[in-house]
């Protein structure tokens, strides 16, 4: 009996040691691993207030975005952030209210807040810039951290990004992008609804071109994960007339539909798309999956190299790469050329105003 009790005690001791060992290793690792340094994220137009000479209208995109960043939805659940919030002096009281709400929320990842209308304070040492509003290029060039990444959201987003890139030459062209992820996400959602599948099972749609009504939503290369494997969206929809007609026109005007119904711009969906764009850019896209980003054209797919154009891209190590080798049929070519011409006209108009 004594031998049995001794053996049982040894077994308990063995099990106890292996139960605690992982916790012990985790504790030791925590002592030897340096915590992540905070990333500074600048949001311009942070209050979401659109000021006109007659009235103050609430846009709410910035107001929806900043808590998402503070919660880790942009850079991950273990990445501390310092938020830089910039807006015009007329919104100072509202900006301070946003700051107070962020403090009240006690976000564990939020390590600091710089809420200001001073451009230099706003731009100093920032790593990521989300331009919901305007920003003086020279100030950001002078004061931002090296390798600062810029996402332009303010419309006309493609042309604003192009002008920003050309007037801020010290910021690498690959570090200036514009947002077409909201439209990309909308396409995923519409296809999922059409096919009665979960949106997470749909991938590799494309938004080509301009962030405008000329954009071309393309489902030709998209797939759906089914019980029998991945299948092409075109095969499952089995209605090219819809894919080449109503699907495209609906996707080219969804923002207008929301504004008409809500009397305000889409806020949380756009804020979510901003987080998706930056997260994939910084942390990388999933394997065998691409997303849509407005990036500086390198001539791929015959798009002039002097435009910022929405392409399918993959991201790795904080860098994006345009997906190559996709087959482009005659219908798609015409749509891509049409949105290219729209961008060329938009650029010419912008340059004429600058000159």
C-alpha positions in Angstrom: 0.0 0.0 0.0 2.8 2.4 0.9 4.4 1.8 -2.5 1.1 2.6 -4.2 0.8 5.8 -2.3 4.4 6.8 -3.1 3.8 6.1 -6.8 0.7 8.2 -6.7 2.5 11.1 -5.0 5.2 11.0 -7.7 2.6 11.0 -10.4 0.9 14.1 -8.9 4.3 15.8 -8.6 5.0 15.0 -12.2 1.7 16.3 -13.4 2.0 19.4 -11.3 5.4 20.3 -12.7 4.2 19.9 -16.3 1.1 21.9 -15.6 3.1 24.8 -14.2 5.9 24.6 -16.6 4.2 26.4 -19.5 3.2 29.2 -17.1 6.7 29.4 -15.8 8.1 29.6 -19.3 5.6 32.3 -20.2 6.6 34.3 -17.1 10.4 33.9 -17.9 9.7 35.0 -21.5 7.8 38.1 -20.3 10.9 39.1 -18.3 13.3 38.7 -21.2 11.1 40.0 -24.1 11.0 43.8 -24.6 7.4 45.2 -24.9 6.4 46.6 -28.3 7.0 50.3 -28.7 3.9 52.4 -29.4 3.1 53.3 -33.0 2.1 56.9 -33.5 -1.0 57.2 -35.7 -2.2 60.6 -37.0 -5.8 61.0 -38.0 -6.6 64.3 -39.7 -10.2 65.6 -39.6 -10.4 63.5 -36.4 -13.6 65.0 -35.0 -15.6 64.2 -38.1 -16.9 67.7 -38.1 -17.4 69.3 -41.6 -17.4 73.0 -41.2 -19.1 75.3 -43.8 -19.9 79.0 -43.7 -23.5 78.3 -42.8 -23.6 75.2 -40.6 -21.7 72.5 -38.8 -22.4 69.0 -40.1 -21.4 65.8 -38.5 -19.6 63.4 -40.7 -18.6 61.0 -37.9 -15.9 59.0 -39.8 -13.1 60.2 -37.5 -15.3 59.8 -34.5 -15.9 56.2 -35.5 -12.3 55.5 -36.4 -10.3 56.6 -33.4 -11.8 54.1 -30.9 -11.2 51.3 -33.4 -7.5 52.2 -33.5 -7.3 52.5 -29.8 -8.9 49.1 -29.4 -6.4 47.4 -31.6 -8.5 46.8 -34.7 -6.0 48.6 -37.0 -2.6 47.3 -35.7 -3.5 44.2 -33.7 -4.4 43.3 -30.1 -0.9 43.5 -28.8 0.3 46.7 -30.4 0.3 49.9 -28.3 -0.6 53.2 -30.0 -0.3 56.9 -29.5 -3.1 58.7 -31.2 -2.4 62.1 -32.8 -5.7 63.8 -33.6 -5.7 66.9 -35.9 -8.5 69.1 -36.8 -9.1 72.8 -37.5 -9.3 75.4 -34.7 -13.1 75.8 -35.1 -13.5 72.2 -33.8 -11.3 72.6 -30.8 -14.0 72.0 -28.2 -15.3 68.9 -30.1 -11.7 67.6 -30.4 -11.2 67.9 -26.7 -14.4 66.0 -26.1 -13.1 63.2 -28.3 -9.9 63.2 -26.3 -11.9 63.0 -23.0 -14.0 60.1 -24.3 -10.8 58.2 -25.2 -9.5 58.7 -21.7 -12.9 57.6 -20.2 -12.8 54.4 -22.3 -9.5 53.3 -20.7 -8.2 51.5 -23.7 -5.3 49.3 -22.5 -3.4 49.8 -25.8 -3.7 53.6 -25.9 -0.5 55.0 -24.5 -1.0 58.6 -25.3 -3.2 61.2 -27.0 -2.0 64.4 -28.9 -5.2 66.4 -29.7 -4.3 69.6 -31.5 -4.8 72.0 -34.4 -1.1 72.6 -34.5 0.4 70.9 -37.6 3.9 70.5 -36.2 2.6 68.9 -33.0 0.3 66.7 -34.9 3.0 65.4 -37.4 5.9 65.0 -35.0 7.3 61.4 -35.1 4.1 59.9 -36.6 4.4 56.5 -38.2 1.1 56.2 -39.9 -1.2 59.0 -41.3 -4.9 58.6 -42.1 -6.0 61.7 -44.1 -9.7 62.1 -43.5 -9.0 65.8 -44.0 -6.2 67.9 -45.5 -2.6 68.1 -44.4 0.3 70.3 -45.4 2.8 68.1 -47.2 5.9 70.0 -46.2 5.2 69.8 -42.5 4.7 66.0 -42.6 7.9 65.6 -44.6 9.9 67.5 -42.1 8.5 66.1 -38.8 7.1 62.6 -39.5 9.1 59.4 -38.5 11.2 57.8 -41.2 9.2 55.4 -43.5 6.0 57.1 -42.5 3.0 55.5 -44.3 0.1 57.7 -45.6 -3.5 56.6 -46.4 -5.6 59.2 -48.2 -9.3 58.9 -47.6 -10.5 62.5 -48.4 -12.0 62.6 -51.9 -10.9 62.8 -54.7 -8.8 60.2 -52.9 -6.7 58.9 -55.9 -5.8 62.4 -57.1 -5.3 63.8 -53.6 -2.8 60.9 -53.0 -1.1 61.6 -56.3 -0.7 65.3 -55.5 0.5 64.5 -52.0 3.1 62.1 -53.3 4.4 64.6 -55.9 4.6 67.5 -53.4 6.2 65.4 -50.7 9.0 63.8 -52.7 11.0 62.6 -49.6 8.1 60.3 -48.7 8.6 57.1 -50.8 5.9 56.6 -53.5 5.2 53.1 -52.1 4.3 54.8 -48.8 1.4 56.8 -50.2 -1.9 55.0 -50.9 -5.6 55.8 -51.1 -8.6 54.0 -49.8 -10.7 51.7 -52.0 -11.1 49.0 -49.3 -14.7 50.1 -48.5 -15.8 49.3 -52.0 -13.8 46.1 -51.9 -15.6 45.1 -48.7 -19.0 46.1 -50.2 -18.4 43.8 -53.1 -17.6 40.9 -50.8 -20.7 41.6 -48.9 -23.0 41.8 -52.0 -21.6 38.6 -53.4 -22.1 36.8 -50.1 -25.7 38.0 -49.9 -26.3 36.9 -53.5 -25.0 33.4 -52.9 -26.3 33.0 -49.3 -22.8 32.3 -48.0 -20.7 33.9 -45.2 -18.7 36.9 -46.3 -15.5 35.3 -44.9 -15.9 32.5 -47.5 -15.6 35.0 -50.4 -12.2 36.4 -51.5 -10.2 38.0 -54.3 -12.7 40.5 -55.7 -11.0 43.6 -57.2 -11.7 47.3 -57.4 -9.9 48.7 -60.4 -9.2 52.4 -60.9 -10.6 55.5 -59.4 -12.5 56.0 -56.2 -15.5 57.4 -58.0 -18.5 56.2 -60.0 -16.2 55.0 -62.8 -14.5 52.4 -60.5 -14.7 48.8 -61.9 -15.8 46.1 -59.4 -14.5 42.9 -60.8 -15.6 39.4 -59.6 -14.0 37.5 -62.5 -11.2 36.1 -60.3 -13.1 35.8 -57.0 -13.8 32.5 -55.4 -16.0 31.1 -52.7 -15.0 28.4 -50.2 -17.6 25.6 -50.2 -17.8 22.2 -48.7 -16.2 20.8 -51.9 -13.4 23.4 -52.1 -13.0 26.8 -53.7 -15.3 27.6 -56.6 -15.3 30.6 -58.9 -17.9 33.3 -58.1 -18.9 33.5 -61.8 -19.7 29.8 -61.8 -21.8 30.0 -58.7 -23.6 33.2 -59.7 -24.2 31.8 -63.1 -25.5 35.1 -64.4 -23.1 37.2 -66.4 -25.8 39.7 -67.2 -26.1 40.5 -63.5 -22.3 40.6 -63.0 -21.8 42.9 -66.0 -24.8 45.1 -65.3 -26.7 45.6 -62.1 -23.8 44.4 -59.9 -21.4 47.0 -61.3 -23.8 49.9 -61.3 -24.9 49.1 -57.7 -21.4 48.9 -56.5 -20.5 52.2 -58.2 -23.1 54.2 -56.3 -23.5 52.6 -52.8 -22.1 55.6 -50.9 -24.7 57.8 -52.5 -27.5 55.4 -51.5 -26.3 55.4 -47.8 -26.1 59.2 -47.8 -29.6 59.5 -49.2 -31.0 57.2 -46.6 -28.9 58.3 -43.6 -28.4 62.0 -44.5 -24.8 61.5 -43.6 -21.8 59.7 -45.1 -21.2 56.1 -44.2 -19.2 56.2 -41.0 -18.4 53.0 -39.2 -18.1 50.9 -42.5 -15.6 53.4 -43.8 -13.7 53.5 -40.5 -13.6 49.7 -40.5 -12.3 49.8 -44.1 -9.5 52.2 -43.0 -8.5 49.7 -40.3 -8.6 46.8 -42.7 -6.4 48.7 -45.2 -3.7 49.6 -42.7 -3.8 46.3 -40.9 -3.2 44.3 -44.1 -0.6 46.8 -45.3 1.4 46.6 -42.0 0.7 43.0 -40.8 0.3 41.3 -44.2 -2.6 39.8 -46.2 -3.6 36.2 -45.7 -2.1 33.5 -47.9 -3.5 33.3 -51.4 -5.7 36.4 -50.8 -5.4 39.8 -52.2 -7.1 43.1 -51.4 -7.8 46.3 -53.3 -5.6 49.4 -52.6 -5.1 52.6 -54.5 -1.3 52.6 -55.2 1.2 54.2 -57.5 1.0 52.5 -60.8 4.2 50.8 -62.1 2.6 50.2 -65.6 1.0 46.9 -64.6 -2.0 45.9 -66.7 -1.3 48.9 -69.1 -2.1 51.5 -66.5 0.0 54.7 -67.0 2.8 54.9 -64.4 1.8 58.5 -63.5 -1.4 57.6 -61.7 -2.5 56.3 -58.3 -4.9 53.5 -59.3 -6.7 50.8 -57.4 -5.1 47.4 -58.0 -5.3 44.0 -56.5 -2.4 43.7 -54.1 -0.8 41.4 -51.6 1.1 42.8 -48.6 4.1 41.4 -46.6 6.5 43.0 -44.2 4.9 46.4 -44.5 5.1 46.5 -48.3 2.5 46.0 -51.0 2.9 44.3 -54.3 0.5 44.4 -57.3 -0.8 40.9 -58.2 0.5 40.0 -61.6 -0.7 37.7 -64.4 -4.4 38.0 -64.1 -6.3 37.4 -67.3 -8.2 40.6 -68.5 -11.0 40.0 -71.0 -12.3 42.6 -73.4 -15.1 43.7 -71.1 -12.8 44.3 -68.2 -10.3 46.1 -70.4 -12.9 48.6 -71.5 -14.0 49.2 -67.9 -10.4 49.6 -66.7 -9.6 52.1 -69.5 -12.7 54.1 -68.7 -11.7 54.6 -65.1 -8.1 55.3 -66.2 -9.4 58.1 -68.5 -11.5 59.4 -65.6 -8.4 59.6 -63.5 -6.4 61.4 -66.2 -9.1 64.0 -66.6 -9.3 64.5 -62.8 -5.5 64.9 -62.6 -5.5 67.5 -65.4 -8.2 69.5 -63.6 -6.3 69.4 -60.3 -3.1 70.5 -61.9 -4.8 73.3 -63.7 -6.1 74.6 -60.3 -2.6 74.3 -58.8 -1.0 76.2 -61.6 
